C-alpha cells in the first residue's frame, strides 16, 4: 500500500462553500500555502471560481485577477507543485506561465473548446472530473441507474477522445466528482467502489473534503467536517486512491500515517 498524495485546497474566492474570503489576497494565500507545506502537502490546488452548488460563473478577467497573484506569490517562495483549478483555457494558460504545473478541469475539457489545444501544446498533467450538469444545476435532481458504471463509462469516453486527439493518457488523472451532480447515495456508492476506477489505468483523485454529504450523515456543519473527511481519507487509501484533495492537510496526513502503520503491521 502506497500512501496517497495530499492536495491542499486553496480557494482564492469570496464565495467558496467552506472558506470563501479567507485566502483572497496574495499574502493570505501564501500564508496558507506555507501552512500546507509545513503540514506535508504534496500539491497545492489554486481555484478562483467557486464551483459549489448553484454558484454563479465569474468573468475571465475576475478569475485571472484572483489566481495569478496567488500562484506567483506561492511560486516565488516554494517549489511544491501547483495545480490550477479552472475550466477556462486562458486562465489555465496564464496560470501555467505564472508557475502552475497541473491543469485541474472539473468540466473534463468539455466547457472551453480551447482547453484541448492548450493541453496538446503542453506536457503538464491534467485532471478531469465527472459532473452531471453544471454547478448551477447539478444538485437539482441528479439521477443514475448505476452511478459507478456510468461515471466509469464517462471516463472511458473522455480517455478515448483524448487519445484520438493525441494526448498521452499517462498525463491524465480521474476525479469521480464527489458532490458534483450526486445524491448522498451516489456519493457513498462511489466511495465504496472507488477502487473500480483504478481499472481505467489512470491515477484517481478523490475530492470529498467537507462536502455536504458528510453533514447528511453526521449533522456537522462545514466548519466541523475535517475529522470525518480524514476518516474517509484513511479508508479509501486502502483502495489505491492516488491523490486526496482536502482542506485540512495536517489531519489528512495524520490519518494516513495511522492507516499506513496498521496496514504495515506484522
C-alpha positions as CSV (number, residue, x, y, z in Angstrom):
1,X,0.0,0.0,0.0
2,X,1.3,3.4,-1.1
3,X,0.1,6.5,0.7
4,X,-1.9,8.9,-1.5
5,X,-0.5,12.3,-2.2
6,X,-2.3,15.1,-0.5
7,X,-3.5,18.1,-2.5
8,X,-4.3,21.2,-0.3
9,X,-7.3,23.2,-1.5
10,X,-6.6,26.9,-1.8
11,X,-9.7,28.8,-2.8
12,X,-8.9,32.4,-3.7
13,X,-12.6,33.3,-3.9
14,X,-15.0,35.3,-1.8
15,X,-17.8,32.7,-2.0
16,X,-16.4,29.1,-1.8
17,X,-18.6,26.9,0.3
18,X,-16.2,26.3,3.2
19,X,-13.6,29.0,3.2
20,X,-14.7,31.8,0.9
21,X,-12.9,35.0,1.5
22,X,-10.3,33.6,3.8
23,X,-7.5,33.5,1.2
24,X,-8.5,36.0,-1.4
25,X,-5.2,38.1,-1.2
26,X,-1.7,37.1,-2.3
27,X,-0.5,37.4,1.2
28,X,-3.2,35.3,2.8
29,X,-2.9,32.7,0.0
30,X,0.9,32.5,0.5
31,X,0.4,32.1,4.2
32,X,-2.0,29.2,3.7
33,X,0.4,27.7,1.2
34,X,3.1,27.8,3.9
35,X,0.8,26.0,6.3
36,X,0.2,23.4,3.7
37,X,3.9,22.9,3.0
38,X,4.7,22.6,6.7
39,X,1.8,20.1,7.2
40,X,3.1,17.9,4.4
41,X,1.1,18.7,1.3
42,X,2.3,17.3,-2.0
43,X,0.3,19.6,-4.3
44,X,-1.5,23.0,-3.8
45,X,-4.7,23.4,-5.9
46,X,-5.5,27.1,-6.6
47,X,-9.0,28.0,-7.7
48,X,-10.5,31.4,-8.5
49,X,-14.1,30.4,-9.3
50,X,-16.5,28.7,-6.8
51,X,-18.0,25.5,-8.1
52,X,-20.3,25.0,-5.1
53,X,-23.9,24.0,-6.0
54,X,-25.8,26.9,-7.6
55,X,-22.6,29.0,-7.9
56,X,-22.6,31.8,-10.5
57,X,-19.8,31.9,-13.0
58,X,-17.2,34.6,-12.9
59,X,-15.6,36.5,-15.8
60,X,-12.2,35.7,-17.3
61,X,-10.8,38.9,-16.0
62,X,-12.0,38.4,-12.5
63,X,-10.8,34.8,-12.3
64,X,-7.3,35.8,-13.6
65,X,-7.1,38.7,-11.1
66,X,-7.7,36.1,-8.3
67,X,-5.5,33.2,-9.2
68,X,-2.4,34.8,-10.8
69,X,-1.2,36.9,-7.8
70,X,-1.6,33.8,-5.6
71,X,0.3,31.5,-7.9
72,X,3.1,34.0,-8.4
73,X,3.4,34.5,-4.7
74,X,3.5,30.8,-3.9
75,X,5.9,30.0,-6.7
76,X,8.3,32.8,-5.6
77,X,8.7,31.0,-2.3
78,X,8.0,27.3,-2.8
79,X,8.8,24.6,-5.3
80,X,5.7,22.5,-4.4
81,X,3.6,21.5,-7.5
82,X,0.7,23.9,-8.1
83,X,-2.5,22.9,-9.9
84,X,-4.8,25.5,-11.4
85,X,-8.5,24.6,-10.8
86,X,-10.3,26.1,-13.9
87,X,-12.4,25.3,-16.9
88,X,-11.1,28.3,-18.9
89,X,-8.2,27.7,-21.3
90,X,-6.9,31.2,-21.0
91,X,-6.9,31.0,-17.2
92,X,-5.0,27.7,-17.4
93,X,-2.5,29.1,-20.0
94,X,-1.7,32.2,-17.9
95,X,-1.5,30.2,-14.7
96,X,1.0,27.8,-16.2
97,X,3.1,30.8,-17.3
98,X,2.9,32.1,-13.8
99,X,4.2,28.9,-12.3
100,X,1.4,26.3,-12.1
101,X,2.3,22.8,-13.1
102,X,-1.0,20.9,-13.4
103,X,-4.4,21.6,-15.0
104,X,-7.5,20.6,-13.0
105,X,-10.6,20.9,-15.1
106,X,-13.9,20.0,-13.5
107,X,-15.6,20.0,-16.9
108,X,-13.2,17.3,-18.2
109,X,-12.2,19.6,-21.1
110,X,-15.8,19.9,-22.3
111,X,-16.6,23.6,-21.4
112,X,-13.9,25.5,-23.2
113,X,-13.0,24.3,-26.7
114,X,-9.6,25.9,-26.3
115,X,-8.6,23.7,-23.4
116,X,-7.8,20.7,-25.7
117,X,-5.4,22.8,-27.8
118,X,-3.7,24.1,-24.6
119,X,-3.3,20.5,-23.3
120,X,-1.8,19.4,-26.6
121,X,0.7,22.3,-26.6
122,X,1.9,21.4,-23.1
123,X,3.1,18.3,-21.4
124,X,1.6,19.0,-17.9
125,X,-0.5,16.6,-16.0
126,X,-4.3,17.1,-16.4
127,X,-7.1,16.2,-14.0
128,X,-10.5,15.5,-15.5
129,X,-13.7,15.3,-13.4
130,X,-17.1,13.8,-13.8
131,X,-20.0,16.2,-13.2
132,X,-23.7,15.7,-14.1
133,X,-24.9,19.1,-15.2
134,X,-23.2,22.3,-14.2
135,X,-22.5,23.9,-10.8
136,X,-25.6,26.0,-11.4
137,X,-28.0,23.0,-11.7
138,X,-26.0,19.8,-10.8
139,X,-27.8,19.3,-7.5
140,X,-31.4,19.9,-8.7
141,X,-32.2,16.3,-9.3
142,X,-29.2,14.0,-10.1
143,X,-30.2,10.6,-11.5
144,X,-28.3,7.4,-12.4
145,X,-29.2,3.8,-13.0
146,X,-25.7,2.8,-11.7
147,X,-23.5,5.7,-10.7
148,X,-20.3,3.7,-10.6
149,X,-20.8,2.2,-14.1
150,X,-22.0,5.5,-15.6
151,X,-19.1,7.5,-14.2
152,X,-16.7,4.8,-15.5
153,X,-18.3,4.9,-18.9
154,X,-17.9,8.7,-18.9
155,X,-14.2,8.4,-18.2
156,X,-13.8,5.7,-20.9
157,X,-15.4,8.1,-23.4
158,X,-13.2,11.0,-22.3
159,X,-10.0,8.9,-22.4
160,X,-10.8,7.6,-25.9
161,X,-11.4,11.2,-27.1
162,X,-8.2,12.4,-25.6
163,X,-6.2,9.5,-27.1
164,X,-7.8,10.2,-30.5
165,X,-6.7,13.8,-30.2
166,X,-3.1,12.8,-29.5
167,X,-3.0,13.3,-25.7
168,X,-0.8,10.8,-23.8
169,X,-3.1,9.1,-21.3
170,X,-0.2,8.9,-18.9
171,X,-0.8,12.6,-18.2
172,X,-4.4,12.1,-17.1
173,X,-5.8,11.7,-13.6
174,X,-9.5,10.9,-13.0
175,X,-11.8,12.5,-10.4
176,X,-15.2,10.9,-10.0
177,X,-16.6,14.2,-8.8
178,X,-18.0,13.6,-5.3
179,X,-20.8,16.1,-4.7
180,X,-21.0,17.2,-8.4
181,X,-24.4,16.1,-9.5
182,X,-24.7,13.3,-7.0
183,X,-27.0,12.4,-4.1
184,X,-25.9,11.0,-0.7
185,X,-26.4,7.5,-2.0
186,X,-24.4,8.2,-5.2
187,X,-21.5,9.6,-3.2
188,X,-21.4,6.7,-0.8
189,X,-21.5,4.2,-3.7
190,X,-18.6,6.0,-5.4
191,X,-16.6,5.9,-2.2
192,X,-17.4,2.2,-1.6
193,X,-16.4,1.2,-5.1
194,X,-13.6,3.8,-5.7
195,X,-11.1,1.0,-6.5
196,X,-13.1,0.2,-9.7
197,X,-11.8,3.4,-11.3
198,X,-8.2,2.1,-11.0
199,X,-9.2,-0.4,-13.7
200,X,-9.0,2.5,-16.2
201,X,-5.2,2.6,-15.7
202,X,-5.0,6.2,-14.7
203,X,-4.4,7.8,-11.3
204,X,-7.5,8.5,-9.3
205,X,-8.1,11.7,-7.3
206,X,-10.8,12.0,-4.6
207,X,-12.3,15.4,-3.6
208,X,-14.5,14.6,-0.7
209,X,-13.4,17.3,1.8
210,X,-16.1,19.0,3.9
211,X,-18.7,18.1,1.3
212,X,-22.4,18.3,2.1
213,X,-22.9,14.5,2.2
214,X,-20.9,14.5,5.4
215,X,-23.4,16.7,7.0
216,X,-26.2,14.5,5.7
217,X,-24.8,11.6,7.8
218,X,-23.2,13.3,10.8
219,X,-25.2,16.6,11.1
220,X,-22.0,18.5,11.3
221,X,-21.8,21.9,9.7
222,X,-19.0,22.8,7.3
223,X,-16.5,24.1,9.9
224,X,-16.6,20.7,11.8
225,X,-16.2,18.2,8.9
226,X,-12.4,17.8,8.9
227,X,-12.5,14.8,11.2
228,X,-14.9,12.7,9.1
229,X,-13.1,13.9,6.0
230,X,-9.8,12.4,7.4
231,X,-11.6,9.2,8.3
232,X,-12.8,8.8,4.7
233,X,-9.2,9.6,3.5
234,X,-7.8,6.8,5.7
235,X,-10.5,4.3,4.5
236,X,-10.0,4.9,0.8
237,X,-6.2,4.8,1.0
238,X,-6.5,1.0,1.1
239,X,-8.4,1.2,-2.3
240,X,-5.4,2.7,-4.1
241,X,-6.6,6.3,-4.5
242,X,-3.6,8.3,-5.7
243,X,-4.5,11.9,-4.6
244,X,-6.7,13.2,-1.8
245,X,-7.9,16.8,-2.3
246,X,-8.6,18.3,1.1
247,X,-8.8,21.5,3.1
248,X,-7.1,20.2,6.3
249,X,-3.7,18.8,5.2
250,X,-2.4,18.0,8.7
251,X,-5.5,16.0,9.7
252,X,-5.3,14.0,6.5
253,X,-1.5,13.4,6.9
254,X,-2.1,12.0,10.4
255,X,-5.0,9.8,9.3
256,X,-2.8,8.4,6.5
257,X,0.1,7.8,8.9
258,X,-2.2,5.7,11.1
259,X,-3.7,3.8,8.2
260,X,-0.2,3.0,6.8
261,X,1.0,1.9,10.2
262,X,-1.9,-0.5,10.7
263,X,-1.5,-1.8,7.1
264,X,2.2,-2.4,7.5
265,X,1.9,-4.1,11.0
266,X,3.1,-7.7,11.2
